[in-house]
Amino acid sequence: MGLTFYWYPNCGTCKKAKKWLDEHEIDYTSIHIVDEPPSSDQLQSLIAKSGLPPKKFFNTSGKKYRELNIKDKIKDATTEEMAEILASDGMLIKRPITTDGKKVTVGFKEETFTESWL
C-alpha cells in the first residue's frame, strides 16, 4: 500500500519531501492539506499513531497560528480540542504529514523519511 501525503504545494518543506518520495520511487497519494484538511477524527488517529505530542502538529511558524493566538488556546487543550482546531484550517497544520496507516511523520527530515519510508 502506498503512502498518504498531506501537503501544501507552495511549502518549501513539502516540495523537498515530495522530491524525496519521487526520487525513491515511493508510491503515494497526495492530498492538498488546505483544500482537503484531515478531519478531527483523522487528526486524532494521526496524532495517536505518530507518538508525538499533539502540539507538534501545529504550524507554529505560520501567520494564522500567530494571528489567531493559537499558542494560548492550546495551552490546556485536550487532544480532541486540538484536533478540532487543526481540522478547522489546513494552514494551522504542520506539513507535510506522511502516513502508511500505521506510522506517521510530520514535517520533513531526510533521516526520518529514510528510517520510516524506505
N, C-alpha and C positions, 0 to 999 in steps of 0.2 A: 504494500500500500504506500502511496506517495505521501508527501507532507502537505499540510495546510500552512500557507504562508500569508499572514496578515501584514500588509504593508501599505505605505503611503508613497506613491511614485515620485513625489518631489523631495523625499527624505534621502539625504546622502547616505546615511547608515543603511537604509533599506536597499538602496542601489548596490552597495557593497555586498550585502548579504545575498541579494538576487544573483549578482555576478558570481559569487562563490558557489551557489547552488547550481548555476548553469555550467560553470567550469568543471564541476564534479559530476555533471550529468545526473543530478538527483531530480527525480520526478516530484513535482509539487503543483498544487493548485493555489494560485494567488488570489487573495481577496483584498479589495481596496478597503482599508480599515476605517476610512472616513465615510465612504458611501455605504458600506455594509459593516458597521461595527458589530463585534460579537455581542450577544445578549448578556444580560446579567447572569443567567444560569450558565451560559458558555464560559463566561469570565470566571465564575466561581470554580468551575471544573478545571479551567486552565491554571488558575492560582493553586488549587489543591495539587495538581499533577506536577507543577513546576518546583514545588518545595521551597519557593521563595515567599517572603512576606508580601502581603497584598500591596503594600506601598511601593514595591518595586515595579508594579505595573503602571504607575503614573509617569507621564512625560513631564517631569519636574522642570525641564528647561523650556517647556512650551509657553507661549504667550497666554493661551487660555487658562492654563494652570495658575499663572500669576494673577491674571485679570479676575478670575473667579475666587481667588484666595482659597484654593483647594487645600493647601497645607493646613490651614486652621480647621477646615471642615472635616478632614480625615483624622485629625489628631486622636480622637477617641472613638472613631467609627469602627463598626464590625466589618468583617469580610463582606457580608451581604450588602451593607450600606456602601462600601467602597465599590463593589461590583456594579451597583445601581448607578453611582456617579460616573464610573468609567463607561458604562453602556450608553449613557446619555449623550456622549460626544466622543467620536473616534479620535479627535485631536488631543484628548486628555490621556490617551493610552500610549505607553512607551512602545516603540516599534523597532524592528518588526517582531511579531510573535510567530514562532515556528513550532509546529507540533505534528507528531505522528499519531496522536490519540493516546499515547502512553507518557511520552516525555514532552516537555515544553521548554523552549528557550525564549528569553526576552532580550531584545537588543541584538547586537552582532559583535561577537569576538571570534576571530578565526579559530582559536584553540577550542573554544566551547562548541563551535559548529563541527569541528573535526571530531571531537570526542563524542558528540551527540548524534551526528547525522552521517558519518562515514562507516 
